[in-house]
Amino acid sequence: MGKLSLTQFVTLDGVYQAPGGPAEDRRGGFEHGGWVFPFADEEFGAFVDEVFARPTAFLLGRKTYEIFAGFWPKQTDPADPVASKLNALPKYVVSSTLETADWAGTTILTGDAVKEVAALKDRVDGEIQMHGSGRLGQSLMAADLVDTLHLLVFPIVLGTGFRFFADGAQPTAFRNVGSRTTSTGVSINTYELAGRPEFGTVGE
């Protein structure tokens, strides 16, 4: 049985939209794309390389898949730790609208996302990795299907954009199993699913 990890970039106000470039995702009139760029130092790159050393497969939402498929197949350096894994390993994209996928090794999952991913975890061993795919990530976290969350918090406030922990999110407890801060101030925290939160009154 596989484990599902999610690596998610967010701002201090929780925005996950268009971290990689100005034209990446302009939905809702979003004008602040590319906010990761000033913070990409060696420590950030080392963490990304560590993550990409582990997967046996990738799971992506349609939007993230299209962004990745437009870039990574063109990166052919076998020494590139990210491109080599993304191009060689199986990729599963959850979409009810994507009809074809030309990126080698891609399987389109067209059914109910929660059921499809639960079945995928049953049949694929090792670490299945999600990167970005915010809306899919929200759905899978609500169903307790994300085993490990790598949450990278960037020291910037945007004020607009899609937020990862939106109103109505499933109350969920996580256990912090690793933290570091890069030279540019990115807080990298790794959490494992711990179940439902506990509540009480402080001091009693």
Legacy VTK file of the C-alpha trace (Angstrom):
# vtk DataFile Version 3.0
C-alpha trace
ASCII
DATASET POLYDATA
POINTS 204 float
0.000 0.000 0.000
1.305 3.437 -0.903
1.627 6.612 1.145
0.504 9.943 -0.267
2.576 13.062 0.345
1.687 16.613 -0.633
4.232 19.402 -1.083
2.423 22.720 -0.969
3.775 26.270 -1.264
1.759 28.959 0.529
2.171 32.626 1.449
1.747 33.915 5.009
-1.916 34.571 4.212
-2.356 31.062 2.838
-2.363 31.755 -0.917
-1.180 28.871 -3.104
-2.080 30.270 -6.534
0.568 30.631 -9.265
3.786 30.315 -7.256
5.968 29.582 -10.280
5.353 32.410 -12.730
3.207 35.445 -13.643
1.248 33.595 -16.333
0.891 30.297 -14.465
-2.653 30.810 -13.171
-4.533 34.090 -13.675
-7.949 32.784 -12.604
-9.992 35.391 -10.749
-7.808 38.169 -12.137
-4.829 37.079 -10.025
-1.878 39.399 -10.729
0.806 38.209 -8.306
2.066 35.034 -9.964
5.708 34.058 -9.545
6.010 34.879 -5.841
8.398 31.981 -5.123
11.149 33.419 -7.341
12.906 35.748 -4.830
13.166 32.960 -2.239
14.720 30.148 -4.299
18.106 29.717 -2.586
20.371 26.658 -2.237
18.568 25.389 0.884
15.228 25.545 -0.893
16.711 23.655 -3.849
18.256 21.038 -1.552
14.875 20.347 0.046
13.240 19.940 -3.366
15.987 17.512 -4.409
15.435 15.486 -1.209
11.717 15.210 -1.915
12.230 14.118 -5.514
14.668 11.398 -4.462
11.827 9.344 -2.927
8.745 8.957 -5.184
7.488 5.872 -6.944
4.663 7.778 -8.694
3.090 11.230 -8.989
-0.503 12.385 -8.535
-1.574 15.742 -9.960
-4.653 17.831 -10.534
-5.449 18.923 -14.093
-4.149 22.492 -13.797
-0.835 21.487 -12.243
-0.485 18.613 -14.684
-0.850 20.947 -17.660
1.742 23.342 -16.212
4.189 20.501 -15.568
3.537 18.808 -18.925
4.298 22.060 -20.741
7.742 22.320 -19.140
9.297 19.162 -17.721
9.279 16.895 -20.810
11.582 19.469 -22.431
14.135 19.079 -19.616
16.195 16.105 -20.757
19.324 16.303 -18.584
19.531 12.880 -16.868
21.345 14.526 -13.946
18.376 16.786 -13.178
16.845 15.160 -10.054
13.397 16.639 -10.682
13.063 16.158 -14.440
14.490 12.644 -14.378
11.848 11.460 -11.908
8.910 13.346 -13.415
9.672 12.098 -16.921
10.392 8.491 -15.977
7.881 7.603 -13.262
4.134 6.937 -13.583
1.940 10.016 -13.408
-1.752 10.015 -12.488
-3.887 13.058 -13.205
-7.352 13.448 -11.699
-9.668 15.152 -14.185
-13.161 14.830 -15.599
-12.334 17.155 -18.506
-8.863 16.123 -19.703
-9.366 13.830 -22.704
-5.777 13.072 -23.743
-2.377 13.193 -22.073
0.730 13.118 -24.263
3.289 13.102 -21.465
4.728 9.570 -21.371
3.611 7.479 -18.427
0.417 9.423 -17.731
-2.870 7.811 -16.679
-6.028 9.923 -16.449
-8.303 9.159 -13.483
-11.789 10.268 -14.495
-13.935 9.024 -11.640
-14.633 10.395 -8.169
-11.320 11.828 -6.938
-11.518 10.403 -3.421
-12.403 6.901 -4.594
-9.824 6.960 -7.388
-7.013 8.054 -5.073
-7.959 5.596 -2.334
-7.791 2.810 -4.923
-4.488 4.150 -6.248
-2.953 4.034 -2.770
-4.101 0.422 -2.452
-2.370 -0.712 -5.630
0.785 1.428 -5.763
3.580 0.842 -3.258
6.003 3.473 -2.007
5.532 7.231 -1.916
2.988 8.777 -4.252
3.780 12.473 -4.463
1.523 15.443 -5.087
3.007 18.843 -5.861
0.730 21.867 -5.805
-2.677 20.762 -7.128
-4.371 22.855 -4.462
-8.017 21.992 -5.068
-7.307 18.286 -5.362
-5.169 18.502 -2.233
-8.019 20.120 -0.320
-10.403 17.320 -1.319
-7.954 14.576 -0.392
-7.062 16.167 2.937
-10.758 16.367 3.790
-10.922 12.606 3.194
-7.787 11.923 5.313
-5.941 10.543 2.304
-2.846 12.764 2.623
-0.393 10.975 4.917
2.398 13.567 4.873
2.156 17.310 4.253
5.254 19.335 3.365
4.082 22.902 3.934
6.468 25.599 2.711
5.448 29.014 4.041
6.949 31.980 2.187
7.385 35.317 4.009
5.068 37.332 1.807
1.426 38.482 1.991
-0.523 38.848 -1.260
-4.038 39.675 -0.089
-5.738 37.940 -3.031
-5.695 34.507 -4.612
-6.855 30.989 -3.841
-6.149 29.966 -0.239
-5.188 26.441 0.648
-6.856 26.285 4.066
-10.142 27.826 3.040
-13.299 28.253 5.116
-14.949 24.897 5.685
-11.731 22.862 5.740
-11.925 19.586 7.633
-10.646 20.006 11.225
-7.518 17.859 11.206
-4.606 17.345 13.577
-1.075 16.863 12.309
2.200 15.933 14.005
5.280 17.996 13.096
8.138 15.645 12.188
10.601 18.138 10.723
11.244 21.870 10.456
13.844 24.130 8.911
14.105 27.716 7.733
16.024 28.740 4.632
18.350 31.733 4.359
15.585 33.670 2.578
13.062 32.998 5.343
11.028 30.135 3.881
9.672 27.982 6.707
9.654 24.314 5.672
7.549 22.082 7.907
6.747 18.416 7.478
3.589 17.084 9.099
2.126 13.607 9.409
-1.610 12.987 9.713
-2.588 12.556 13.366
-6.404 12.397 13.232
-8.963 14.787 14.687
-8.032 17.782 16.867
-8.570 17.809 20.619
-10.165 20.789 22.344
-10.223 22.116 25.886
-9.818 25.189 28.057
-6.312 26.424 28.788
-5.513 26.406 32.521
-8.122 23.852 33.534
LINES 1 205
204 0 1 2 3 4 5 6 7 8 9 10 11 12 13 14 15 16 17 18 19 20 21 22 23 24 25 26 27 28 29 30 31 32 33 34 35 36 37 38 39 40 41 42 43 44 45 46 47 48 49 50 51 52 53 54 55 56 57 58 59 60 61 62 63 64 65 66 67 68 69 70 71 72 73 74 75 76 77 78 79 80 81 82 83 84 85 86 87 88 89 90 91 92 93 94 95 96 97 98 99 100 101 102 103 104 105 106 107 108 109 110 111 112 113 114 115 116 117 118 119 120 121 122 123 124 125 126 127 128 129 130 131 132 133 134 135 136 137 138 139 140 141 142 143 144 145 146 147 148 149 150 151 152 153 154 155 156 157 158 159 160 161 162 163 164 165 166 167 168 169 170 171 172 173 174 175 176 177 178 179 180 181 182 183 184 185 186 187 188 189 190 191 192 193 194 195 196 197 198 199 200 201 202 203
